[in-house]
Amino acid sequence: MNAPSPLIVRILAALVLAWLAVSPARAGEAPLVMGLGSADSREAVLNTWGPILEDLSARLGRRVVPMVLDDYAGVIWYLASGKAQLAWLGNKAAIEAVDRAGAEIVAQSMTRYGAGYYAHLIARRDGPYADAQDVLDHAGEIEFGIGDPNSTSGFTVPSYYLFASRGIDPERIFKRLVHHNHEENFLAVAEGRLDVATGNSSAMARYKVRFPEESAGVKIIWTSPLIPSDPILVRSELNPGLKKRITDFFVEYARPGKDKSEARVKREAENLAARKWTGFKRSDNTQLEPVRRLELYKDRLRIEADETLTDAERKARLGEVDAALKGLDRE
């Protein structure tokens, strides 16, 4: 896992120091750092997460500062190195965090769809592409935007349903393929710099508010099956009492409770609405199983299609994948 560049580290350190200057905390305690993957612009992530983290700081009596990174791998690195104690990630990145960075899931965001959301393909409303088959039929003419390789809705889900399940390598079929976050892909399609790109239902709902003119010119041409919504993770080594208080904060956020005024519940709900969320529910690492299964099926299809493998190599690698799938069935 590669560490972020020195320049990125200096920029992020400055952001953290600025946050510390304005956030209340219990004297003498080191702040907690929450890693946030930047599916949107860094400014947008800070604007929507800032009020939530202020409330979490007040609840814990301890500063919780945001660490916004351009890719999910950076957040995973900060968790693995102990430089971040909490994180918000997509499910694909959460698999890496759980398996390699000593993290565990404690809560899951909720949307109007429940504990899930959808991946999309988006295109210009006035463009020629009406559905996913159109895109595949004209791939050689299309400049295509796909997500970060650790993005569930931007990469893993469309990679499986649209490409791997058809034996297609997206790196080979398009006129040009680029990797961007959701906001960059959306704006590139809206402005005509890309023909088609991946996205998701939560992001598209946010962009209708933030970018109404651009949204009017973009259409959804494919929708995936429901994806488990994003988890909140903490480092497994955190003090159990602190871990419970963090979990309780998220699960109780924007819900009526003892000593919570209607005005406070309303304000918390408005904070969540900025991310098109309705609340959180308790969760654990088992929420990752559907995405783990997708990754394994994708690996199986790739191995079957790999003509560079000998029959013995193919049989051995398929055996490993099938054993992992059986392991999920037993859990």
C-alpha positions, 0 to 999 in steps of 0.5 A: 500500500503506497503512502500519500505524497509529502505534499498531500501530507503537508496539505492535510496536516494544515487542514487538521490544524485549522480544524483543531483551532476551531473545535472544542475538546477535552484538555489533554486528549489527542484528537481522533482523526476520521478518514473520508474518501473524496467521492466528491470534491474535498470542499463538498465532503468537508461541508457535509461532514463538518457539522456531523463531526462537530456533533460527534466531538461534542458527544465524545468531549474530544475533537474529531477531525476530518482527513479528506483524501483524494482516493480510498487507498489513502484512507486505508493507509491512514487507518493501517498506520494508526494515523486515523481511528475512524473512517467512512468508506465504500464497501469495496474499500472497507474490505481492504480496511477490514482485511489489511488495516485493522478496522471493523464496521460499526454502523451503516448509512441509510438512504431513502432506499433503506440500507442501500443505493444504486450504481448508474451509468450516466450520459448526456441527455441529448446524446445518442446512448440510451442504455448499457447495450448501446454503450457496449455496441459503440464502445470504440467511439466512447470516452468513458469515465469509471471510478476509483478501483476501490469504489464500490459503485464507481468501479466494482459493481459496474465492472462485474455486471457490465463487463466481467459477466460478459467477458469484456475488459473495459480497458480494451474496448473504449476509445479512452477510459479514465478514472475519476471520482463521482463528481469529476465523472459527473461534471465531465459528462455534463460538460461534454468531456466524457461520453459516458461515466459511472455514478450512483444514486446518492451522488446524483441526488446531491448533484441535483441540488449542487449542480441543477443546470448540469443535472438537467443535461444528464440522464441515467442509462443503466441502474444496478441491483441494490448495493449495501450502503456505505459503512462507518469503520473504527480501528479494532484496537480502540478502547471498547467504551470509546468504540461503543460511544462512537457507534451509539452516536451514529445510530442515535443521530437524527433520532428522537431520544432522551433529552433531545429537543425536536429542534436538535433532531431536526438539525441533525436530520438536515445535516444528514440530508446534505448527504442524502442520508436518513440515518444510520443503523448498527452493522458489522463486517458481514455487510461486506459479504455481497461485495466480497462475492461480487469481487470473487465472481469477477475474479473467476470470470477473469481467470476463465478468460485469461488465455495466458494461463496453463490448464493447471494454473487456471484450475488452481486459481479457480480452486482458490476462488471457489474455496473463498466462495464456499467460505462465505457460504459457511459464514 
